Amino acid sequence: MRIQRILATTAALTCLAVLPACKGGGGQAAPPGTPASSASPAAAEGAGDGPLVKAQQYMREWAGCENLSAKADDPRIPSGDFPKVGQWSVTEVGVCSTTADKSDIVIAVPKDMKEFQAGYKQYVLDRIAGGDGAYGLFSNVIVGKGFVAFPTLPKTSMALVRSEMRVLTCNPTAPVPQGYKREKALVEYCNLSDFVPAKDGAGSPNLETPQEGPNGGPGQPATGSLGLPRAGSIAELRTLVSNSPLACKDHFSTDPEAVGIESIDYQPVVKGKAADWGITGRALCGQPAGERRAHDLSWLDTVGDMKKLQTKAKAAQLADLKDDGRLSATASVLLVGENVAVETNNASARFVLYQHPRFLYLNCVPGFSAPTGYRLEKAQVEGCVLTNYEPEHPVG
């Protein structure tokens, strides 16, 4: 699987985020000849006086929601993959237009909100597994009480999240910067927040965006690092990564013999004596042996000398790149914290660890750069950076 650059996925993100641009014919702000404020909830076409009208009444207080219609042939309803009646427990779909700019808000009413969120999550993960690693980073799925809104414009989403409505994001790398609310969704690994991301910068301001260095290269934010995780022991580190799909819950060992096991499919970053890499403690997650050969292997490290670890890891990474310019498909990627590290080639685990507890990938590929919106900080060794962006994922 390859994590594609954000700019390469703009068209797909736009269409599958149910924007009117996907309709083919553009889409009108309201049915022809209808004044923007003439339709009352009771007069909404095909909407009756049920949940769609209640959603309209709620959103009117924050962004405007006029000319409500539940007609399937309303030209404002896009023809994207979602939302659709019968999908993810959705029972009704409608559309209204904002008061000020006449942009559209599609509304879906699910019978079971957890089922809806689970369906959206699986859709995002399927897109990521299919190679569209940036899908869902610019989510405009706004969850309300008993309904979900899909605004056309980020500024409409920003108005709605001033209420109790929240942005649903299920791409594990999607950031929720400091200063914004982060709430648990109804399904694991998704978040609800009042941070509205937008590829053109028109969404919520991200005050954590790293600032450019004096020579145009990667620099630190104005106040220093955005923060890296730390732990006082291997046990604390195991707890710290427990939200990820690393196989640490059922298969975990600090036994030196077990920790030294590797397989052709799961190669650690650290080779030889761990102490030579600045490591003070090490553990193995995964199944080292059994009815089948070793599998699902990852390693947890406590680090006494982070510069030494990064120096050795840089040399190993450059040696791996030397033959064909690509990292080995079975080589682990080194994620570092303040005084801890994780070695894993589990892509799903890395996606989660980038988001929480905010590990970063040590990337020493010459000429590497990251798109706007991703973290990019200086490493402790020259020629490397710390980032949560993987342009070409080394595993399939």
VOPANU-549150 format. One record per residue (C-alpha): residue in three letters; x, y, z. Coordinates in nm, 3 decimals, padded with zeros to 5 digits, m for minus. Example, Ala and Ser with C-alpha at 12.3 -4.5 7.8 and 13.67 -1.06 7.14 Angstrom:
residues 2
r; x; y; z
ALA; 01.230; m00.450; 00.780
SER; 01.367; m00.106; 00.714
end
This chain:
residues 396
r; x; y; z
MET; 00.000; 00.000; 00.000
ARG; 00.129; 00.344; m00.083
ILE; 00.040; 00.663; 00.101
GLN; m00.027; 00.910; m00.178
ARG; 00.042; 01.279; m00.158
ILE; m00.255; 01.490; m00.063
LEU; m00.248; 01.692; m00.384
ALA; m00.279; 01.375; m00.591
THR; m00.603; 01.283; m00.417
THR; m00.781; 01.618; m00.436
ALA; m01.033; 01.506; m00.700
ALA; m01.124; 01.187; m00.515
LEU; m01.152; 01.369; m00.183
THR; m01.380; 01.627; m00.339
CYS; m01.617; 01.379; m00.504
LEU; m01.640; 01.128; m00.222
ALA; m01.689; 01.404; 00.033
VAL; m02.029; 01.454; m00.136
LEU; m01.960; 01.797; m00.278
PRO; m02.186; 01.933; m00.555
ALA; m01.894; 01.925; m00.800
CYS; m01.953; 01.550; m00.830
LYS; m02.303; 01.586; m00.968
GLY; m02.185; 01.645; m01.321
GLY; m02.428; 01.928; m01.383
GLY; m02.303; 02.155; m01.105
GLY; m02.605; 02.181; m00.880
GLN; m02.824; 02.475; m00.790
ALA; m02.836; 02.642; m00.453
ALA; m03.215; 02.608; m00.444
PRO; m03.496; 02.497; m00.674
PRO; m03.555; 02.758; m00.946
GLY; m03.785; 03.041; m00.849
THR; m03.779; 02.968; m00.478
PRO; m03.678; 03.263; m00.255
ALA; m03.395; 03.173; m00.019
SER; m03.597; 03.223; 00.298
SER; m03.948; 03.139; 00.182
ALA; m03.961; 02.770; 00.274
SER; m04.071; 02.695; 00.628
PRO; m03.993; 02.358; 00.786
ALA; m04.354; 02.251; 00.750
ALA; m04.343; 02.327; 00.378
ALA; m04.024; 02.134; 00.303
GLU; m04.067; 01.923; m00.011
GLY; m04.108; 01.556; 00.076
ALA; m03.963; 01.606; 00.425
GLY; m04.282; 01.597; 00.631
ASP; m04.225; 01.720; 00.985
GLY; m03.984; 01.449; 01.109
PRO; m03.610; 01.426; 01.177
LEU; m03.505; 01.620; 00.866
VAL; m03.710; 01.919; 00.976
LYS; m03.569; 01.898; 01.326
ALA; m03.218; 01.894; 01.180
GLN; m03.306; 02.198; 00.970
GLN; m03.436; 02.384; 01.271
TYR; m03.118; 02.310; 01.463
MET; m02.878; 02.414; 01.186
ARG; m03.075; 02.732; 01.111
GLU; m02.948; 02.871; 01.438
TRP; m02.586; 02.834; 01.332
ALA; m02.544; 02.836; 00.955
GLY; m02.886; 02.870; 00.797
CYS; m03.070; 02.582; 00.633
GLU; m03.342; 02.694; 00.392
ASN; m03.537; 02.533; 00.110
LEU; m03.527; 02.189; 00.269
SER; m03.609; 01.904; 00.033
ALA; m03.617; 01.527; 00.068
LYS; m03.687; 01.465; m00.300
ALA; m03.443; 01.212; m00.445
ASP; m03.420; 01.407; m00.771
ASP; m03.332; 01.741; m00.607
PRO; m03.033; 01.863; m00.812
ARG; m02.852; 01.971; m00.496
ILE; m02.814; 01.610; m00.378
PRO; m02.487; 01.477; m00.524
SER; m02.441; 01.138; m00.684
GLY; m02.137; 01.039; m00.478
ASP; m02.090; 00.716; m00.286
PHE; m02.271; 00.843; 00.023
PRO; m02.500; 00.922; 00.191
LYS; m02.778; 00.705; 00.052
VAL; m03.099; 00.570; 00.201
GLY; m03.041; 00.214; 00.319
GLN; m02.668; 00.266; 00.360
TRP; m02.518; 00.251; 00.711
SER; m02.874; 00.250; 00.858
VAL; m02.966; 00.581; 00.686
THR; m03.344; 00.612; 00.662
GLU; m03.376; 00.962; 00.514
VAL; m03.164; 01.196; 00.303
GLY; m03.242; 01.562; 00.242
VAL; m03.073; 01.885; 00.141
CYS; m03.101; 02.250; 00.230
SER; m02.912; 02.570; 00.143
THR; m02.730; 02.813; 00.369
THR; m02.870; 03.162; 00.406
ALA; m02.569; 03.379; 00.322
ASP; m02.395; 03.210; 00.029
LYS; m02.660; 02.958; m00.085
SER; m02.415; 02.668; m00.053
ASP; m02.566; 02.327; 00.014
ILE; m02.591; 02.102; 00.319
VAL; m02.686; 01.740; 00.258
ILE; m02.850; 01.578; 00.561
ALA; m02.864; 01.207; 00.645
VAL; m03.075; 01.058; 00.923
PRO; m02.941; 00.721; 01.046
LYS; m03.154; 00.486; 01.251
ASP; m02.841; 00.377; 01.440
MET; m02.564; 00.637; 01.472
LYS; m02.307; 00.377; 01.574
GLU; m02.384; 00.173; 01.263
PHE; m02.343; 00.487; 01.051
GLN; m02.005; 00.569; 01.207
ALA; m01.890; 00.208; 01.168
GLY; m01.988; 00.214; 00.801
TYR; m01.807; 00.541; 00.737
LYS; m01.500; 00.415; 00.922
GLN; m01.487; 00.099; 00.711
TYR; m01.528; 00.304; 00.395
VAL; m01.231; 00.523; 00.493
LEU; m01.016; 00.222; 00.582
ASP; m01.104; 00.053; 00.253
ARG; m00.994; 00.364; 00.062
ILE; m00.668; 00.372; 00.259
ALA; m00.609; 00.001; 00.197
GLY; m00.667; 00.068; m00.172
GLY; m00.376; 00.311; m00.180
ASP; m00.554; 00.641; m00.105
GLY; m00.381; 00.701; 00.226
ALA; m00.493; 01.064; 00.250
TYR; m00.862; 00.982; 00.223
GLY; m01.066; 01.123; 00.511
LEU; m00.808; 01.383; 00.616
PHE; m01.044; 01.657; 00.497
SER; m01.362; 01.505; 00.632
ASN; m01.674; 01.720; 00.609
VAL; m01.891; 01.464; 00.786
ILE; m02.049; 01.664; 01.069
VAL; m02.232; 01.463; 01.332
GLY; m02.530; 01.608; 01.515
LYS; m02.783; 01.460; 01.756
GLY; m02.967; 01.204; 01.545
PHE; m02.847; 01.333; 01.208
VAL; m02.533; 01.388; 01.001
ALA; m02.462; 01.694; 00.785
PHE; m02.237; 01.716; 00.479
PRO; m02.175; 02.088; 00.411
THR; m02.037; 02.208; 00.079
LEU; m01.802; 02.469; 00.228
PRO; m01.558; 02.455; 00.521
LYS; m01.693; 02.784; 00.654
THR; m02.036; 02.621; 00.691
SER; m01.876; 02.336; 00.886
MET; m01.695; 02.590; 01.104
ALA; m02.024; 02.759; 01.182
LEU; m02.190; 02.427; 01.268
VAL; m01.915; 02.309; 01.506
ARG; m01.975; 02.618; 01.720
SER; m02.280; 02.422; 01.829
GLU; m02.262; 02.070; 01.971
MET; m02.208; 01.923; 01.624
ARG; m01.867; 01.764; 01.561
VAL; m01.646; 01.661; 01.268
LEU; m01.617; 01.281; 01.236
THR; m01.269; 01.169; 01.124
CYS; m01.167; 00.805; 01.082
ASN; m00.833; 00.840; 00.903
PRO; m00.596; 00.755; 01.189
THR; m00.342; 01.016; 01.074
ALA; m00.595; 01.301; 01.082
PRO; m00.475; 01.559; 01.335
VAL; m00.672; 01.729; 01.609
PRO; m00.443; 02.020; 01.704
GLN; m00.407; 02.151; 02.054
GLY; m00.678; 02.400; 02.143
TYR; m00.958; 02.198; 01.983
LYS; m01.199; 01.955; 02.145
ARG; m01.138; 01.586; 02.093
GLU; m01.422; 01.352; 02.184
LYS; m01.469; 00.978; 02.148
ALA; m01.675; 00.859; 01.855
LEU; m01.905; 00.559; 01.886
VAL; m01.652; 00.337; 01.708
GLU; m01.289; 00.271; 01.793
TYR; m01.013; 00.474; 01.620
CYS; m01.249; 00.752; 01.503
ASN; m01.266; 01.098; 01.657
LEU; m01.522; 01.374; 01.698
SER; m01.380; 01.725; 01.714
ASP; m01.453; 02.090; 01.645
PHE; m01.148; 02.115; 01.419
VAL; m01.250; 02.163; 01.054
PRO; m00.969; 02.060; 00.815
ALA; m00.955; 02.201; 00.463
LYS; m00.702; 02.141; 00.189
ASP; m00.708; 02.507; 00.081
GLY; m00.651; 02.645; 00.430
ALA; m01.006; 02.779; 00.456
GLY; m01.090; 02.564; 00.757
SER; m01.000; 02.595; 01.123
PRO; m00.657; 02.747; 01.190
ASN; m00.393; 02.499; 01.302
LEU; m00.165; 02.690; 01.535
GLU; 00.059; 02.384; 01.561
THR; 00.169; 02.396; 01.196
PRO; 00.551; 02.377; 01.196
GLN; 00.722; 02.698; 01.086
GLU; 00.973; 02.697; 00.803
GLY; 01.338; 02.707; 00.905
PRO; 01.569; 03.003; 00.828
ASN; 01.706; 02.833; 00.513
GLY; 01.372; 02.717; 00.381
GLY; 01.410; 02.365; 00.519
PRO; 01.208; 02.186; 00.785
GLY; 01.195; 02.384; 01.106
GLN; 01.044; 02.365; 01.449
PRO; 00.720; 02.539; 01.543
ALA; 00.767; 02.882; 01.698
THR; 00.742; 02.734; 02.047
GLY; 00.960; 02.427; 01.985
SER; 00.853; 02.071; 01.913
LEU; 00.485; 01.994; 01.889
GLY; 00.548; 01.729; 02.150
LEU; 00.659; 01.368; 02.147
PRO; 00.546; 01.084; 02.375
ARG; 00.760; 00.963; 02.663
ALA; 00.744; 00.675; 02.910
GLY; 00.935; 00.584; 03.223
SER; 00.950; 00.211; 03.154
ILE; 00.870; m00.063; 02.905
ALA; 00.549; m00.128; 03.098
GLU; 00.444; 00.235; 03.059
LEU; 00.534; 00.225; 02.689
ARG; 00.322; m00.087; 02.642
THR; 00.028; 00.099; 02.796
LEU; 00.104; 00.405; 02.584
VAL; 00.066; 00.210; 02.257
SER; m00.227; m00.004; 02.371
ASN; m00.472; 00.188; 02.151
SER; m00.290; 00.072; 01.836
PRO; m00.322; m00.264; 01.657
LEU; 00.030; m00.368; 01.763
ALA; 00.011; m00.726; 01.889
CYS; 00.117; m00.626; 02.242
LYS; m00.195; m00.717; 02.438
ASP; m00.186; m01.094; 02.392
HIS; 00.174; m01.158; 02.291
PHE; 00.437; m00.958; 02.478
SER; 00.781; m01.048; 02.610
THR; 01.088; m00.882; 02.755
ASP; 01.285; m01.206; 02.759
PRO; 01.618; m01.142; 02.580
GLU; 01.587; m01.458; 02.370
ALA; 01.236; m01.368; 02.254
VAL; 01.328; m01.005; 02.190
GLY; 01.614; m01.116; 01.965
ILE; 01.384; m01.318; 01.738
GLU; 01.310; m01.186; 01.391
SER; 01.175; m01.338; 01.070
ILE; 01.211; m01.280; 00.700
ASP; 00.877; m01.098; 00.707
TYR; 00.940; m00.888; 01.018
GLN; 01.284; m00.730; 01.043
PRO; 01.366; m00.494; 01.330
VAL; 01.552; m00.167; 01.290
VAL; 01.788; m00.247; 01.575
LYS; 02.044; m00.516; 01.495
GLY; 02.305; m00.658; 01.732
LYS; 02.340; m00.532; 02.089
ALA; 02.060; m00.293; 02.180
ALA; 02.292; m00.100; 02.414
ASP; 02.505; m00.002; 02.113
TRP; 02.201; 00.180; 01.978
GLY; 02.144; 00.380; 02.298
ILE; 01.859; 00.152; 02.406
THR; 01.806; 00.078; 02.775
GLY; 01.509; m00.160; 02.757
ARG; 01.347; m00.366; 02.482
ALA; 01.037; m00.581; 02.438
LEU; 00.880; m00.788; 02.164
CYS; 00.516; m00.767; 02.061
GLY; 00.380; m01.051; 01.850
GLN; 00.404; m01.426; 01.822
PRO; 00.767; m01.545; 01.803
ALA; 00.681; m01.912; 01.745
GLY; 00.404; m02.169; 01.758
GLU; 00.203; m02.362; 01.503
ARG; 00.323; m02.120; 01.238
ARG; 00.643; m01.924; 01.199
ALA; 00.697; m01.596; 01.382
HIS; 00.442; m01.332; 01.285
ASP; 00.305; m00.987; 01.374
LEU; 00.639; m00.884; 01.523
SER; 00.709; m00.532; 01.648
TRP; 00.955; m00.399; 01.907
LEU; 00.922; m00.146; 02.189
ASP; 01.229; 00.043; 02.312
THR; 01.314; 00.273; 02.598
VAL; 01.598; 00.500; 02.489
GLY; 01.879; 00.647; 02.697
ASP; 02.063; 00.812; 02.407
MET; 01.821; 00.922; 02.133
LYS; 02.095; 01.077; 01.918
LYS; 02.286; 00.748; 01.913
LEU; 01.970; 00.558; 01.816
GLN; 01.891; 00.801; 01.534
THR; 02.252; 00.798; 01.410
LYS; 02.256; 00.417; 01.385
ALA; 01.908; 00.408; 01.235
LYS; 02.007; 00.664; 00.971
ALA; 02.304; 00.449; 00.864
ALA; 02.082; 00.141; 00.842
GLN; 01.817; 00.327; 00.643
LEU; 02.070; 00.465; 00.392
ALA; 02.224; 00.120; 00.351
ASP; 01.878; m00.021; 00.277
LEU; 01.818; 00.250; 00.017
LYS; 02.154; 00.200; m00.154
ASP; 02.061; m00.093; m00.379
ASP; 01.739; 00.022; m00.544
GLY; 01.645; 00.351; m00.375
ARG; 01.361; 00.184; m00.184
LEU; 01.319; 00.059; 00.170
SER; 01.282; m00.315; 00.211
ALA; 00.920; m00.428; 00.213
THR; 00.972; m00.623; 00.536
ALA; 01.190; m00.371; 00.720
SER; 01.041; m00.204; 01.024
VAL; 00.998; 00.172; 01.034
LEU; 01.141; 00.353; 01.337
LEU; 00.889; 00.572; 01.518
VAL; 01.044; 00.785; 01.789
GLY; 00.918; 00.966; 02.093
GLU; 01.107; 01.174; 02.345
ASN; 01.273; 00.881; 02.522
VAL; 01.101; 00.582; 02.359
ALA; 01.074; 00.420; 02.017
VAL; 00.866; 00.165; 01.826
GLU; 00.995; m00.055; 01.542
THR; 00.717; m00.192; 01.323
ASN; 00.619; m00.264; 00.965
ASN; 00.251; m00.270; 01.065
ALA; 00.101; 00.015; 00.861
SER; m00.225; 00.026; 01.056
ALA; m00.038; 00.054; 01.384
ARG; 00.171; 00.342; 01.254
PHE; m00.137; 00.530; 01.138
VAL; m00.274; 00.517; 01.492
LEU; 00.057; 00.598; 01.663
TYR; 00.105; 00.910; 01.450
GLN; m00.225; 01.042; 01.580
HIS; m00.203; 00.927; 01.939
PRO; 00.028; 00.933; 02.126
ARG; 00.192; 01.135; 01.843
PHE; 00.501; 00.934; 01.750
LEU; 00.699; 01.052; 01.447
TYR; 00.880; 00.855; 01.176
LEU; 01.258; 00.902; 01.143
ASN; 01.300; 00.967; 00.770
CYS; 01.654; 00.998; 00.633
VAL; 01.570; 00.971; 00.261
PRO; 01.766; 01.243; 00.075
GLY; 01.544; 01.517; m00.063
PHE; 01.238; 01.416; 00.137
SER; 00.965; 01.676; 00.190
ALA; 00.614; 01.658; 00.334
PRO; 00.295; 01.828; 00.211
THR; 00.135; 02.109; 00.407
GLY; m00.065; 01.983; 00.701
TYR; 00.174; 01.707; 00.807
ARG; 00.421; 01.739; 01.093
LEU; 00.780; 01.796; 00.991
GLU; 01.043; 01.852; 01.261
LYS; 01.418; 01.832; 01.291
ALA; 01.572; 01.504; 01.396
GLN; 01.875; 01.484; 01.625
VAL; 02.099; 01.384; 01.334
GLU; 02.179; 01.585; 01.024
GLY; 02.003; 01.475; 00.707
CYS; 01.698; 01.327; 00.880
VAL; 01.358; 01.466; 00.976
LEU; 01.075; 01.353; 01.202
THR; 00.738; 01.334; 01.030
ASN; 00.400; 01.163; 01.023
TYR; 00.397; 01.152; 00.642
GLU; 00.497; 00.842; 00.446
PRO; 00.508; 00.919; 00.073
GLU; 00.578; 00.564; m00.037
HIS; 00.487; 00.307; 00.220
PRO; 00.740; 00.025; 00.234
VAL; 00.484; m00.250; 00.296
GLY; 00.187; m00.373; 00.099
end
